[in-house]
Amino acid sequence: MDVSTAEEPAPGPAAPAPPDHELLARIETLLRIQALGPEPVLDFAVADCRIRLHLPFCATDVTQAAILKAGGIGGFAGLRELPVLVKPGATVVEVGSGIGVHTLILGMICRAGRVHAFEPGEVSFGILERNVTRNGLARSVTLHRAALGPAEGSAACGAFYPNDLGRMRLDLATPGPYRVTTLDAQKLEAVDLLRVDAGLAAPEVLAGAEETLRRCRPVVWLEVGQRAPAFAAAAGRLRQLGYRRTRALRGAAAELVFAPG
């Protein structure tokens, strides 16, 4: 029997563990949040405008987190498209304003003369109000804590997502604590752009806006994401009112601009 007396070679240093990308991303996010200060407010410049955006849920809300990670709103479709659609001094109605990203674009970059911002959610409306005031738009932006629908009334909360405030959905068929009004009830003298970001409720918003659409003939920006049935119903109603599709935004099949004629 052959017995070796040579010592076994000492093991080399252990290979370094692969980086934990998820942990690194969390640390990076925490450092960004810490840099915002106690408020927290993201201060950035875009299109020669200084914007101060209140992002209190940037650690949990997907939209606020994305804005924080990007350091601003440069990737938003509205930043590219709204200045094309909105001329200085225009009157704009925004349905589903959220925390006010597009509201700020309309007021500060497009320099709209009047923006009517509708947002029913209590949490989002509070952030929207702070962002409008913080950026000096209180005189040109009229805030409405209400949803737009087919008739005056109220609604219950159909769904609420703490990590995505913009996906909140109202149940228009069930009375509740959320005020519902119609665009026609506002009796606006002029509307140059109607931006509808109401998801499944887009057809109901347009049902309560028919008199305004016939009288003012605004351009309509319809954003319903990938909710095909809601989009088809809303687009069909617009076609009945004499509207035609003119362009798609970001190539999304369900985020389109309609114009009269």
N, C-alpha and C positions, 0 to 999 in steps of 0.2 A: 504494500500500500504506500502510495506516494503522499507524504505529508509535507505541505509547504510551511515553512517557518517565516516567510516574508510578511511583514505587517500590511494590513489592508490600507490603502491610501485614504487619507482623511477626506471626508466629504467636503466639496466646495461650498461656497456661500449660496444660500438659498436664492432662487430667482425672485426678483421683486414681484409683489402681487400686482395684478393689473389694476389700473386706476378705477375707482368707483365713480363712474361718470354721473350717476344719479346723485351721489353725495356731493360731488363737486358742483353740480348744478344748483343744489339746495343752498350750499354755502355762498355761491355767487349771487343767488337771489336775495339771501339774507343781507349780504353786503350792500346790494343796491337799495333795499328797503331802508337799511340803517342810514345810508347816505341821503335819503330824502328828508330826514329830520322828523320831528315829533308830529307834524301835521297828518299825513305825509303829502308833499306836493312835488311833482316832477316839473322842473323848470327847463324849457327848451325853446329853440327858435326854429321856425319853419316858414318858408315863403316870406321872409323878412318881417315876421311877426313873432313877438315873444309870447309864449303861451305858458300859463301856470295851471297844471292839471292836478286836481285833487284826486288821489287814488287810495282811499282808505282800505280797500280790500285787495290790494295788489298781491298779497300773499296767497290768496285763495281763488279769486275770480279770474277766469281765463282771459277775458279781454283786458282787464287792468294789468294782469301779469305780463301779457304780450306787449302792451304799451311800455311798461317798465323795462322789459328786456330789450326792446328796440330803441329805448331812449327817446321815444316820441311817437308821432302818428304818421311818419313818412310813408308807411305801407298801406294806409287806408285808401280805398278807392275814391272816397269823397274828396281827398286832397287833390287828385288829378281831374276828377270829373266835374265837381261842383262849380269851379270857376268857369268852366265852359258853358254850363247851363244857367248860371245865376249872374246877372249883371249888377253892378253897383246900384243900390237903391231899390232893388227888387223886393217883393213881398213873398215870403216862403212859409209854407206850413209843413212842419215836421211831425210825423206821427210815429211815436216810439223813440223818443229822444235819448233814452238811456241816461248815461252820465254826462252827455253833452259834447262828445267828440265832434260830431257833424255840426252841432249847434255852434261851436266855436269856429269851425271852418267857415260856416255861412256868415257869421257876424264879423269875424276878424279878417279873413282872407278874401272872401267874396264881397265883403262890405254890403251885405243885404241891408235894405232900409228898415225892414221889419221881419222878424222871425217869430212865428207862433209855434212854440215847442210844447207838445203834448206828451206827458209821461205819467202813467197811473201808479207805478210802483213807488211805495213810500221810501224805500231805501235808495233806489236810483234817483228819485226826484230830489231827495235831500242833497245828493252829490251834484246833480245837475244844477241846482240852485246856487250852490257854493261856487261851482266852476263859472257860471255866468257872471256872478257878482265879482269874483276874484279877477276876472279878465275885463272888467269895465263894460259889460254889455247889458246892464240892467235897463238902460233906456231904449235899446233897440230890440231886445228879446222879451217877448211876453210869454211867461210860463203858465201852463195849464196843467194842474195835477188832475188829469182825467184821461180816460181812454176815449177814442172815437169809435162809434159804432153806427148801427142802422137807425137807432132811436134813442131818445133821452131815457135814462134810467140808472141802474147800478149793476154791478157784477161781483161775483165771488172769485176767489183765487182758484184757478184750475190746476196750476202747477207752479212750484217755486224751486229754483235750483241755486243753492248758496254759492256754488262754484261757477255759476254762469248766470249772473243777474239778468242779462239781456234775454234769456230764454223764458222768463216769467210769462205765464199764459193765464188770461182771464177766462172765466166761464160766463159768457154773456147771457146764457139762458137761465142763470141762477142769480137772484138778487143777492147783493152783498155789500161790503164796505167801500167798494171802488166806484167812483163816479163815472158814468158813461154819458157822453154827449155826442152830437153830430157836427160835422163840419158845416153843414147848411145852417145850423142854429147859431153859428158865430156871425152870420150876416156880413162877411168880409167884403169890402168894396172891390178888392183886387187880390188875386193870387197868381203869382208867376210860376211857382214850382210847388208841387205837392209831393213830398217824399214820404212814402209809406213803408215803414219797417214794423209790420204788425203780425208777421207770420201767418198762422192759420186764419186770423181775423181780417186779413186784407180785403176779402170780398165784402164783409160787413162794413168796413170803413168806407169803401166806395159807395155802398148802398145809401149811406147817410150823407154823401157828398155830391149827389147827382145834380142838384140845382146849381151848386157852386161850379161844378165842372162845365155845365152847359153855359153858364153866364160868364165865367172868367177865362175859360179855356187854358188852364195852366199846363205846362209840361208835367208829366207824372213819372216819378222814379219809383218803381215797384220792386221791393226787395222782400222775397218770401223764401229765400234759400232753396232748399231741395224739396219743398212741400208742393209737389206737383199738382194735386187736386186744388189746393187753395190758389196756386198761381194760375191754373187754367180758368178757374171761375172768375178771378179778378181781371185777367186779360180779356176774357169774353165780355165782361161788363164794360170795359173800356172800349172795346171794338163797337159795342152797341151804341156808345156815346160818340162815335165818330173819331176815335183815336186809332193811331197806327204805331206799331213798334218801329223805333228809329235806330236803336243801338243796344248792344249788350255791354254790360260793365264787367271788366276782368274776365270776359269770356264765359261768365256764369249764365247758364240757360235760364235761370229763374231770378235774375237781377237785371231788369231791363228798363229802358226809358221809352215812354210813349209820348207822342205829340199829337195835337189835334190836326185833323185834315187828312 
